[in-house]
């Protein structure tokens, strides 16, 4: 084991020293060469590049971006590597941009590869790749799959989605993701996770303490006329709410959760019981 | 704003502005009667303006949907009477259009709906528009923009042909360009070109008396509809929003050349606040808030107006250097600031402002250029 320690230490040191630009290389894709210097962007000047789309990054907690342009014959390829504040933010950005009609591939925390583009998140990094081919009808899925897999292997960071997403009931689920601000459109639910279903949506918000979660629940309960107690978790209410239809919101420890947009409050409460049971 | 009373004077004196453009009108909506979750009993004044020669009636506050995640906020905005909704093909890689389309539902034809394309050729634009219509669940959009342009050189003839074709086919009623920078050059070009109905521009209280405001005034005068976005100055993003945001919103919605402003909204509370700001005049308190905010940011906040270009005796790219030093002390990105600084031409990297007896650069907005340049040289060189 002694022999392994220096190697391990070197590996850890190397991993710790890795920077975003170290993950970028056109040569990860066979036959591609770099065509320009890497362009760096911060929250201040992301508008220069993602003009009109910058806020979509900033709201998730954006630290910086490196953009690399490659070419192969007449084809061009752009790799945008965004460094986010943490892995949840990176996954959140990936989930908000994913095509809900296409499957998620096991690339880092999750990825998607299509004919001319790919996205994935690993650790605190979110990667977008766009290929502009000379023939717009060409399919580069295989090439892009190889590229993103090589890239993900070089990258250090978490490979599993946020833990809370695993608590959602999976049956009839269509999408799930991270909401950076105002879950269900309610400012009281500052940041959390949402899963959408064939009917309705479920949410989870992790407060710092049970007390702060209780305080938020109290405010929400007062918000809705006719809110009635529900037997879910440590404390809960159900109501018929404007724009959210049948809702049930509960607290279990420091976690707030619930269902919304179901036909009745009772149906929301029934689903909420299942969700609460899955929270450790 | 030539020929008009300067709002900067009002900022300093705290006087109230004369309000809203000709053709604007007010409507009253009792919020509480229609929306049980809204603030108690306050009747809302909805104010309407005409979007240039399009003739479209829009509320002076519209809704930027880019970062809205829950459709209930969009639905409620439509129920409250907001009539302008903005999205783009590129927002969340199309997911935003899908959300907006679902949220508007049967209200679609009661509102003005805009989207944008980033495609750069005729075929690509046509394909994106068809996808947008499908995702938005509509046969047409009211305004279709070229997304995020900053120079006429980015706009090719075939892109204009695609816009015109979309109008002929009835897929877009009106067309325009969205822009965050370069407005002083781009917007006059749009006016001269005569084929654009609407401009969606970053515009806020820090831009008074700049080339941006002059361009927007000229566009409005020529009959182009003006939609304002980024109503808070970028440098104010990290400051406490609250009243500053509301005052900044009122500044824009009271601007005679602006038909509607489209602040981003993520929740019901923001929506209520923004709707309640509609139709309000700028108060003395608003003027004080904005003046204080401007005072706070003006010595460091570069508006990128370009008026300092070519005025440095040593030929330094002043706006660029100001940006680099902001990376370091405004955003904690020292390495990036230094990297960009050192990428300048060698004579610029080695130049020192201390070598000049006096500075030839005069920022019309009060940025202390010499001090900031010296800070950059001390930090990076």
Interface residues (C-beta under 8 A of the other chain):
Chain A: X40 X42 X43 X44 X45 X47 X48 X51 X52 X53 X55 X56 X59 X64 X96 X97 X98 X99 X100 X119 X136 X179 X180 X181 X182 X183 X184 X185 X186 X187 X194 X223 X224 X225 X241 X242 X243 X244
Chain B: X35 X36 X37 X66 X67 X68 X69 X70 X72 X73 X75 X76 X88 X90 X91 X92 X93 X94 X95 X116 X123 X124 X147 X148 X149 X150 X178 X180 X181 X234 X264 X266 X267 X268 X269 X270 X323 X326 X327 X330 X331 X333 X336 X339 X340
